[in-house]
């Protein structure tokens, strides 16, 4: 077995693991906003940035593994599916992009808030 292929496969595995870690952090970034009613800091733009970064890292891992690697394509497809799921669950709060807070109502709807608006 060629040493170069082994090194590239190991590096691609590390890159895919890093992309998966970024996707996990993206899921955890706004889980509090989705779970409990009340105002929370708006982290949706940060999470979108994390997902774009994870997509670029996944593309780098795919390029590193080589386009003929079926395993790399399968891992990339799984990561892209997770990113799509995250964007689907994040979509209702994206209309509050320019606000610094998001409030979740009891019925599950999101309202955009600025913390300055909440002061007396």
Beta strands, then each sheet from edge to edge (+ up, - down):
strand 1: 38-41
strand 2: 101-104
strand 3: 110-113
sheet 1: 1+ 2- 3+
end
